[in-house]
Amino acid sequence: MSRRLLKWLAGGLFGLLLLLVAALWTLLGTQGGSRSLLAQVPGLQVDNFAGRLGGAWQADALIWQQDDRRVELKQLDMTWSPSCLLRLTLCLDRLHLRQVAVTLPAGAESDSEPLSLPNVKLPLRLQLGDIQLGELTLDGQPQVRDVALIASWNEQGVDLQRLALQRDDLRLEVSGRLTPQGGWPLALSGRLQLPEVDGKAWQVALQVGGELQRNLTIEADSSGYLDARLEGQVQALAEHLPAELPDQPGFPGQQRFAADAAPAGAYLVGKG
């Protein structure tokens, strides 16, 4: 093979690479290209898109529908840093959503088998800088609101710097670590704010450890309306959320606490 031919091939490959980069930039780096790319997604409807997918963009609504399944994102504002990909990291600097509404097929039966968590490995590291969600609804029913998240995910697992959310009158804020491998070991600490009782504030400091797939150990220090310390175990993924609370000194006998924010039938029983 002659040197001239090698130079021609090298020049051709370089030109092809530049063409691919230009095409990618046209799609992701311009508003027109971004609109065209979104239009190719089956079942996706976009309202009032502005910006570019390869940086910062906003939309009044993103609606994806397939058969009876529907996901609607309202008032979306997103910024990410493409340069982070050079260090194999997806950096989501900001993602603000006013509402996420999920609709699932009516009459879908839930699986009675225990949930088995898979081993999860991402091809890229993940950096979540400022994630905010106003409200999450499922089939028209509110689930959680005022969600705020700051986290990172690397080879060692998930570093949860801050997760805050609210359901009804309950406000929860936690931080810690989670490894999405094996039994999914985790260690979390946080605070649960409960509604006032008789004009008295009520909050619970939480420490949670163990494996999400099996058993979690919970330590709770209640203050305000009720000053008490509770320790127990819970099988978080079991169908009826089995929980065990050993004898607690100074605790009234045979107390039952309804977990309004937990699945139906969930409770803790304390014997003192």
N, C-alpha and C positions, 0 to 999 in steps of 0.2 A: 504494500500500500504506500503510495507516494506521500511526501510531506505536504504537497499542495492539497491532496484529497483530505488528509487529516485536518488541515487548517479549515477546509471548507466544512467538514463535518462538525468541528468544534464551533465554528461560527454559526452554523445552522442550529445546533443545540442551544447555544446562547441566545440566539434570536427567538427560538421557540419558548425558552424560559421567560424572556422578557414579555413575549406575547401573553403567556399564561398569567404572569404577574399583572399585566395591564388589564386583562380580562377580569381577574379577581378583584382588582381595585375598582373597576367599573361597576361590578356587582355590589361589593361591600363598602366601597369608599365614596359612593355618590348616592344621592337620594333617589334618583331615577333608577339606578341599578338595583338598589335595595328594594324598591317597590316591585320591580320586575321579578326579583328572586322570591319575594313573599308571595307573589301571585302564582308561582309554580307549586306551592304547597297544597296538596289535595285537602279539601274541606276547610281551608283557612280563609276567614274574612277579616280584613284589616280596615279600621275606620280612622281617618285623619292621621296617617303616618307622617312623621317629620323626622329628619335627621338621616343618619347612615348606619347600617348594620355593623360596619366596621369601626364603631366608636360609640357615639351617643345618639340615642333616638327616643322618640316618644310616640305614643298612639293613644287615641281615646278608647279604643277597644280592640282586642284580638279575640276572635271567636273561632274555635275549632269544633267541628261537629262530624261525627261518623255514626250513622244509624241513630240509635237512641242515646248515644253518648255525646255530651256537650261540655266544653270548657270555655268559660268566658273570663278574660282578663280586662279589667276596666282601669282607665287612667294609668297607663304603664309609662314609667320613666326609667330608662336604663342607660348605664355607661359602663363600658369595659375597656381594658387596655390590651390591644393586639400585641404590643411589644413584649408583654409577659410570656407570650408563646415561645419566644426565643429561649427562655429558661424553663420550658415545659410546664408552665403554670397558666391556668386560666384565671385571670384577675377580674372579678366582677365588682367594680368600684361602687356602683349604686344600682339598686333595683327597688323602685317604689311602686306599689300597686294599691289602688283604692279598694279593689275587691277582686277576689277569685271565686267564681261560682261554678261548681261542678255538678252536673246532672248525669245520673247513671240510669240504666234501663230499669223500668218498674218491675217489681216481682223477682228481681235477681236474688237467688238464694245464697246465703252466706255459707262458706265452707266450714263444716263442723270439725275438721281435722285441726290439730294444733298448728299454729304458725311456725314454720321453720325458716330461720333467717339464713340467707346465703352468705358466702364469703364475697366481699365486694372489694374490687381493686380498680381504681381509676387510671386511665392511660396518662392523665395529666394531674398535676397538683391543682388544688382549688383554693382560691383566696376570695372570701366573701367579705366585702368591706362595710357596706351599709344596706342591709336588706330590711324593708319595711312593708308590711301588709296591713291594710285597714281592716279587712274582714274576709273570712273564709266561710263559704256556705256550701252545704251538700244537699242536693235536692230541695233547695229553697230554705233549708233550716240553718240558722247561724251555728257555727262550730266554735271558732275562736276569733278574736279581734285584737287590734293594736299589737300586732306581732312585730318584734324587732330582733334582728339576728346579726351577729358578727362572728365569723368562724373561719377556720382554715382546715384543709384536708391534705395530708401528705402520706408518705410511706408508713409513718408510725400510727396514723389514724386521724381522728377528728379532734381538733382543739376548739372547743366551744367556749369562746371568750364571753359571749353574752347571748342568752335567749330569753326574751320576755314576751309574755302573751297574757291575754285576759279572756275568760269565759264567764258570762253572767257577772256575778259580783266577786269572782275569784281572780286574783292577779298573781301570776307566777313569774319568777325570774331566777334563772340558773346559769351556772358555768361549770366547765369540767372537761373531761376527755372521754372519748368513745373509740373503741377499736372494732371496726366492722368485719371481724374475722372470728372463726370458731364460735364460741358462745357469746360473742359481742360483749366483752368486759367493758365496764364503764365506771366512772367515779364522778359524781356530780355533787355540787353544793349550791344552795340557793335559799330563796325565801318565798313563802306563800302568804299573801295578804287576803284575809277573810273579811266578810262584812262585819261591821260593828254590831255588837250585841249589848242591848241596854245602854247604848251610848259609849261603850268601851271598845277601843280598837282591839283587833285580834290578828296576830301574825304568828307564823310558824317558820322557824329556821330548819332547813332540811339538809341531811347528808344521805346520799344514796350511793351504794356500791354493790359490786357483784357482777353477774352476767345476765344480760337482758334475755337471753334464750332460756335461762333456767330460773334462778332465784336472785332477787335483789334484797339487800338488807337496807332498811330505812331507819334513820334516827331523826326524830322530830322534837324540837324544843318549842313548846307553845308559850306565848307570853301575851300579856294584856288581859283580855277577858278571862282566859284560862291559863294559869301557870302550871305547866306539867311537862314531863319528858316521856316520850314514847319510843320504843324500839320494837321492830317487827320485821317480818319477811313477807315478800309478795312474789307471786309468779305472774309477771306483768303480761305475758302473752297467752296465758291460759284463758279459756272461754269465759269463765265466771270470775276471773281475777281472784284466785284463792289467796288469802292473807292470814298470817298468824301473828298474834300479838301476845307475848309472854306477860307474866304477872308484872304489874307496874306498881311500885310502892306509892301509897297515898292516892291511888286512883279508885273511883267509885266502882263497886262490883258490877260486873256484867254490863259494861257500857257498849252501845252499838252506835257507830258513826256512819251515817249515810254519806256515800261519796257522790254528791250531786254532779260533779264534773266527770265522773268515771262512767264506764259502761253500766248498763242496767244490771242490778243484782250485786254490784260491788259493795263491800263493807269491810270494816275492821271490827273485831270483837276483842275487848280488853277485860281481863279478869284481875281483880285486885282484892 
